[in-house]
Amino acid sequence: MSSTTNPGTSSKPQSPEAPSEVEISVVRTESELPNGVQRPSLVRFFHETMKPYEDLPKDIDRALDYAFSTEEGKGGFLVVGTRKDELVSALLMLDTGMGGYVPSNLLLFVATSPDLRGQGIGRKVCERAIAECDGPVKLHVEYDNPAKRLYERLGFTTKYAEMRLAR
């Protein structure tokens, strides 16, 4: 069952762009996706809104398979922000199954509609995801990604330099 909050409600009238009008939902199975959000549109949303740091749609789809899997050692959840049944922000958190020697949670994707960035929506989605996690959370971020500042404000620190051997 998905859980939903309407963060930041106040008695003051809010503009339509206010983050308080975004519903934040935690989704643990594909059948819990909110109205207006379907898997193909979710894949497209991640791919388009993470540019220039985007992943291929087939890889995003595989990550969703992993998150929604009930197999031993797999799993995770999705956090979505919607406004009037329109997807405006999304985050995919994976359970690494390796707690103890690497963080047990991997924040794999997070995206907010470009026209709504800077309004606190991404922060709310990240905070909700972190609150849902048991154990530490890790993420990978490019040094030049503007979202790096948000992650630092949320308490993420740089622990290692990632190195890869390309083949």
C-alpha positions in Angstrom: 0.0 0.0 0.0 1.4 3.4 -0.9 1.6 6.1 1.7 1.0 9.8 0.8 1.8 13.0 2.5 1.1 16.6 1.5 4.3 18.3 2.8 4.4 21.9 4.0 0.7 22.6 4.4 -0.1 26.0 5.8 -3.1 28.3 6.3 -1.6 30.8 3.7 -2.9 30.6 0.2 -0.3 28.9 -2.0 0.5 29.4 -5.7 0.0 26.5 -8.0 3.8 26.0 -8.1 4.1 25.6 -4.4 5.7 22.4 -3.2 2.9 21.9 -0.7 0.6 21.0 -3.5 2.7 18.1 -4.6 1.6 14.8 -3.2 4.5 12.5 -2.2 3.9 8.8 -2.4 6.0 5.8 -1.5 5.5 3.0 -4.0 6.7 -0.6 -3.2 5.0 -2.5 -6.0 4.2 -1.5 -9.5 0.5 -1.9 -8.8 0.7 1.0 -6.3 1.7 3.6 -8.9 -0.5 6.7 -8.4 -3.2 7.8 -10.9 -1.6 9.3 -14.0 1.7 7.5 -13.5 2.4 4.4 -15.6 5.7 2.6 -16.0 6.5 3.8 -19.6 5.9 7.4 -18.6 8.0 6.9 -15.5 10.9 5.5 -17.5 10.6 8.4 -20.0 10.4 10.9 -17.1 13.7 9.7 -15.5 15.4 9.5 -18.9 14.3 13.0 -20.0 14.6 14.9 -16.7 18.0 13.6 -15.6 19.7 15.0 -18.7 22.6 15.4 -19.2 23.2 12.7 -16.5 20.5 10.4 -17.9 20.6 6.6 -18.1 19.3 4.6 -21.0 15.6 3.7 -20.9 16.3 0.0 -20.9 18.6 0.4 -17.8 16.0 2.5 -16.0 13.4 -0.2 -16.8 15.8 -2.9 -15.4 16.3 -0.8 -12.2 12.5 -0.7 -11.7 12.4 -4.5 -12.1 15.0 -4.8 -9.4 13.2 -2.3 -7.1 9.8 -4.0 -7.4 11.3 -7.6 -7.2 10.3 -9.9 -4.4 13.4 -12.1 -5.0 15.8 -12.6 -2.1 18.5 -10.0 -2.2 16.6 -7.5 -4.4 14.1 -4.8 -3.8 13.7 -1.2 -3.1 11.0 1.4 -3.5 10.0 4.4 -5.6 9.1 7.9 -4.2 6.9 9.9 -6.6 5.7 13.5 -6.4 2.6 14.2 -8.3 0.4 17.3 -8.8 -3.1 16.8 -10.3 -2.2 13.3 -11.4 1.0 14.6 -13.2 4.4 13.2 -12.3 6.6 16.1 -11.3 9.4 14.3 -9.3 10.6 10.8 -8.7 13.3 8.9 -6.9 14.3 5.2 -7.1 16.0 3.6 -4.0 17.4 0.1 -4.3 18.1 -2.3 -1.5 21.7 -3.5 -2.2 21.3 -6.6 -0.1 24.9 -6.0 1.1 24.4 -4.1 4.3 27.4 -4.4 6.6 30.2 -3.8 4.2 28.5 -1.4 1.8 25.5 0.8 2.4 22.3 -1.2 2.3 20.5 1.5 0.3 21.4 3.0 -3.1 19.7 6.1 -4.2 19.9 5.3 -7.9 17.8 8.0 -9.7 16.2 11.2 -8.6 14.6 13.8 -10.9 12.3 16.8 -10.8 10.6 18.5 -13.7 13.0 21.2 -14.9 10.4 24.0 -14.6 9.8 23.1 -10.9 13.4 22.9 -9.7 14.5 25.2 -6.9 11.1 25.0 -5.2 12.0 22.3 -2.6 10.2 19.4 -4.3 13.4 17.4 -4.9 14.4 17.9 -1.3 11.0 16.7 0.0 11.2 13.6 -2.2 14.8 12.9 -1.0 13.9 13.4 2.7 10.9 11.1 2.3 13.0 8.4 0.7 15.7 8.7 3.4 13.1 8.4 6.1 11.9 5.1 4.5 15.3 3.5 4.6 16.8 1.3 7.3 20.5 1.8 7.4 22.9 4.0 5.4 22.3 5.4 2.0 24.8 5.9 -0.8 24.5 7.6 -4.2 26.8 8.5 -7.1 26.8 12.0 -8.4 29.0 13.8 -11.0 31.1 16.5 -9.5 29.5 19.1 -11.9 25.9 18.1 -11.2 24.1 21.0 -9.5 22.2 18.5 -7.4 25.4 17.7 -5.5 24.8 20.8 -3.3 21.4 19.4 -2.3 22.9 16.0 -1.4 25.5 17.8 0.8 22.8 19.8 2.5 20.9 16.6 3.2 24.1 15.2 5.0 25.8 13.2 2.2 29.5 13.4 2.3 32.2 12.2 -0.1 33.9 9.1 1.2 35.6 7.5 -1.8 36.6 8.4 -5.4 34.9 6.0 -7.8 37.3 4.4 -10.3 36.3 2.3 -13.3 38.2 0.2 -15.8 36.5 0.6 -19.1 36.5 -2.4 -21.4 
